[in-house]
Amino acid sequence: MNAILVVIFLAAAAARIVSVAVSKRHEAKLRTEGAVEHGALNTRLLAVVHGLYYFAAFGEGWARGTQFDAISTLGLVIFVFAMLMLVWIVRLLGPVWTVKIMIANNHSTSRHWLFRTIRHPNYFLNILPELVGYALIFHAWWTLVLGLPVYLVILAVRIAQEEKAMRGML
């Protein structure tokens, strides 16, 4: 495995750590406003599986001796797109964006065209492309074929929990 893939792994991990720090800051503010968390167990499970996916893809690439090539480049383009979508979504949602399902008493839904057009853009424009792109970077075919479906099951539960929590606030 060449050095650029190690740098990508470290940069991707750093990006996720920063996003969790932003989430924690938003969560603290939401809690002071009386926000209640929904689906806590599922959120923890998603975090664990997300981390395992990152390490599995990197480990698979390491074991395979992956070199940065055209497939890795495609994966990196998809991954960068996903990270840009995350930044955009966080900016659009502002202090209500967290990695948890947090619903405050005065919680409002976004009326931005992105949220009217794409249901759950954080999942479909950030998380899923992120995981696919990340696996492609490292040629982590087993991680993609086995890990992504596991993640999708947990994510489907998450989406159902979020929908239920959002309906309860109307």
PyMOL commands that set and color helices and strands:
alter all, ss='L'
color gray80, all
select helices_A, chain A and resi 3-32+40-64+70-96+113-117+121-137+141-168
alter helices_A, ss='H'
color red, helices_A
select strands_A, chain A and resi 36-38+101-103
alter strands_A, ss='S'
color yellow, strands_A
deselect
rebuild
show_as cartoon
